[in-house]
Amino acid sequence: MREYLPVLIVGGIIGMFALVFLIAYLVARRKNVLENRERNMPDSEIIRRLLAYAKPYKWQFVLVFFVMLLSIGYEVISPLLVGHIEETVVGDFEMSYLLTVVGGYVGILLVSLVCTYIQAMVLQKVGQKILSAMREDVFTHIESLSHAQLNDIPVGKLVTRVSNDPNAISFMFTNIIVTLAKNVMVIFGVLAAMLMLNYMLTLMVLCFVPFVVLFTIIFRKFSRSVHLRVNDATTDLNTYLSENLSGIKITQIFNQEQRKMSDFLQRSRTLQRAKRSRMFVFGIFQPMVYMLYISSVLCLLYLGGKGYIGNWTVFGQTVSSGIIVSFYMYISKFFNPIQQLAEQFDMLQRSFAAAEKIFTVMDMVPEVVDTPNARELTDIKGEIEFKDVWFAYNPGEWVLKGVSFHISPRQTVAFVGSTGSGKSTILSLICRNYDIQKGQILIDGVDIKDIKIASLRKHFGQMLQDVFLFSGSIRSNIVLREEFPEEDVKKACEYVNADKFIYRLDNGLDEVVRERGNNFSAGQRQLLSFARTLLHKPAVMILDEATANIDTETELLIQDSLEKMKNIGTMLIVAHRLSTIQHADNIILLSHGEILEQGTHQELLKQKGRYYNLYTLQYNKEQLQRA
Ligand SMILES: Nc1ncnc2c1ncn2[C@@H]1O[C@H](COP(=O)(O)OP(=O)(O)OP(=O)(O)O)[C@@H](O)[C@H]1O
């Protein structure tokens, strides 16, 4: 009967674990933790693409692998040495032997510490480099996407792709992969050492391993699902936050705080629930593996202790006190990596999920790209021609229907028409923000599809109604990234009458511009965008409703600077206020995507058509307002 006792103990423990595990699995299913969500990209492809980022640092990884082997030596040898120390202390005590063994222990401990330090330093450096390479690639790729593609992705999602996701991948390179490899090697190293010491006690420990492995596999399935849920909920919350923080003033004006708050709470609770599910999965797994560990230690102490005290054999093998001490340490060194393995697989999954999201964005083929034969356009005169242009944002919903016009170099042309008639769309198409479906757009007689996009856009200066200023200074917003002499910057400001308000500021051109330029008025922002455009001397200037935000006094200043700017190049203006474009060389009136009338102000008035009606309507209104 005594011979069967160990078998009974181990069998009983295994049975108990099977039961606990079954209950936990059923509860998890009921709680709907396991959600069937798989990735679309195969792991092999994700790995191949991630390896491409690691390839430039292969020698650093070889070094890390080498020092890792040395630190593994500590994990495997240290329990043997402690066992020896124990036997020396309780057995035939010999000071010199004890000192040699303790010295050996301290020696390998120091080597292990140095190795861990080198490993951490090298990996951190490499990780940061991979992180910035990846961020750069995603950011550059996002920049290459067309307006239509960017319109389809919420800004919050893009922010997550550029900031959070590369972090997860960098963590994978700096931590997960190496620890995973180390753990696998430690498991095999410790196993070999245990087998050498006492194979019967080793078999006892191994009885618990199938459970740890089974837990790991099932935990992986659960954790992958909960991580995806947490990721999705985080992205959703970020997207909502980024959009609503940008529009928070509108929320306040329309008294929508309560509604927005409840939308926010709903998203926040979804994230909370997803995180709770994750905690639940971890909460089951970790204690169960810990219980396995404790059970195996108890088995060791019972079987090993009995064998030692009663000189009793464990399945025919004798046990010394040193072996029990070594095994006690080995069990923890054996179970820890196995337990960590599951966590690391989980983190690896998280990194793969992040990588997949990044690669999905990177796989979006930019819709507006250079054709193979596209050429550079160094200097342009500024001649623009639309030949029977048809364009739709959404297939079949034509926004421009057979639009044709010709603009000679240095002409000033105004586009007028009711809201939604297609004025801004025309300006957007000239810069090739979108590709047209039918017809041709020519600059200096060259189809814009045959011109390199960067060299095409270089010749345009845009002044839009909603001027975007970057955080920085007034100067950095005017010069952007290029170098300009101080004199030129000042002249540009004076030319567009922006100097009047700039030099009243404490720091003049170095005055700080806060996010989106919210410490400047809309009119001031427009004057700055004028100065920015003027300084870069584009061949074609585009003003989309640029004078809409400016008070009458500033408008006069603007009119004055616009008149001066006319001499610089071709000027295209979209304006609702017809009084601002009376001096244009040509006025094109659009209606529902078609040109209804065109000519000079006087010509159009003579026609007594739609322009005449619009003008008299606005003129009478202004007269009434003045009266
Ligand atoms: N990104 C877009 N996606 C889908 N449809 C769009 C997009 N931008 C504009 N539209 C549609 O195209 C049409 C023309 O818009 P556009 O902005 O060119 O008009 P507009 O004449 O400049 O109007 P407004 O005077 O109000 O600025 C409108 O019906 C608008 O709804």
Ligand as a Chemical Component Dictionary entry (heavy atoms), coordinates in Angstrom:
data_LIG
# 
_chem_comp.id                   LIG 
_chem_comp.type                 NON-POLYMER 
_chem_comp.pdbx_formal_charge   0 
_chem_comp.three_letter_code    LIG 
# 
loop_
_chem_comp_atom.comp_id 
_chem_comp_atom.atom_id 
_chem_comp_atom.alt_atom_id 
_chem_comp_atom.type_symbol 
_chem_comp_atom.charge 
_chem_comp_atom.model_Cartn_x 
_chem_comp_atom.model_Cartn_y 
_chem_comp_atom.model_Cartn_z 
_chem_comp_atom.pdbx_ordinal 
LIG N1  N1  N 0 -15.267 64.473 -49.017 1  
LIG C1  C1  C 0 -16.467 64.421 -49.565 2  
LIG N2  N2  N 0 -17.103 63.248 -49.683 3  
LIG C2  C2  C 0 -18.311 63.170 -50.266 4  
LIG N3  N3  N 0 -18.979 64.224 -50.768 5  
LIG C3  C3  C 0 -18.411 65.435 -50.674 6  
LIG C4  C4  C 0 -17.132 65.605 -50.075 7  
LIG N4  N4  N 0 -16.800 66.908 -50.119 8  
LIG C5  C5  C 0 -17.839 67.543 -50.734 9  
LIG N5  N5  N 0 -18.798 66.653 -51.056 10 
LIG C6  C6  C 0 -20.031 66.954 -51.776 11 
LIG O1  O1  O 0 -19.716 67.519 -53.026 12 
LIG C7  C7  C 0 -20.586 68.582 -53.336 13 
LIG C8  C8  C 0 -19.793 69.844 -53.676 14 
LIG O2  O2  O 0 -19.087 70.229 -52.507 15 
LIG P1  P1  P 0 -18.128 71.507 -52.493 16 
LIG O3  O3  O 0 -17.476 71.540 -51.161 17 
LIG O4  O4  O 0 -17.257 71.463 -53.674 18 
LIG O5  O5  O 0 -19.188 72.676 -52.645 19 
LIG P2  P2  P 0 -18.955 74.234 -52.551 20 
LIG O6  O6  O 0 -19.574 74.790 -53.775 21 
LIG O7  O7  O 0 -17.544 74.558 -52.292 22 
LIG O8  O8  O 0 -19.862 74.553 -51.292 23 
LIG P3  P3  P 0 -19.665 75.703 -50.193 24 
LIG O9  O9  O 0 -19.936 76.996 -50.859 25 
LIG O10 O10 O 0 -20.702 75.365 -49.196 26 
LIG O11 O11 O 0 -18.274 75.581 -49.661 27 
LIG C9  C9  C 0 -21.526 68.746 -52.156 28 
LIG O12 O12 O 0 -22.747 68.116 -52.465 29 
LIG C10 C10 C 0 -20.847 67.987 -51.031 30 
LIG O13 O13 O 0 -21.791 67.370 -50.223 31 
# 
loop_
_chem_comp_bond.comp_id 
_chem_comp_bond.atom_id_1 
_chem_comp_bond.atom_id_2 
_chem_comp_bond.value_order 
_chem_comp_bond.pdbx_ordinal 
LIG N1  C1  SING 1  
LIG C1  N2  SING 2  
LIG C1  C4  DOUB 3  
LIG N2  C2  DOUB 4  
LIG C2  N3  SING 5  
LIG N3  C3  DOUB 6  
LIG C3  C4  SING 7  
LIG C3  N5  SING 8  
LIG C4  N4  SING 9  
LIG N4  C5  DOUB 10 
LIG C5  N5  SING 11 
LIG N5  C6  SING 12 
LIG C6  O1  SING 13 
LIG C6  C10 SING 14 
LIG O1  C7  SING 15 
LIG C7  C8  SING 16 
LIG C7  C9  SING 17 
LIG C8  O2  SING 18 
LIG O2  P1  SING 19 
LIG P1  O3  DOUB 20 
LIG P1  O4  SING 21 
LIG P1  O5  SING 22 
LIG O5  P2  SING 23 
LIG P2  O6  DOUB 24 
LIG P2  O7  SING 25 
LIG P2  O8  SING 26 
LIG O8  P3  SING 27 
LIG P3  O9  DOUB 28 
LIG P3  O10 SING 29 
LIG P3  O11 SING 30 
LIG C9  O12 SING 31 
LIG C9  C10 SING 32 
LIG C10 O13 SING 33 
# 
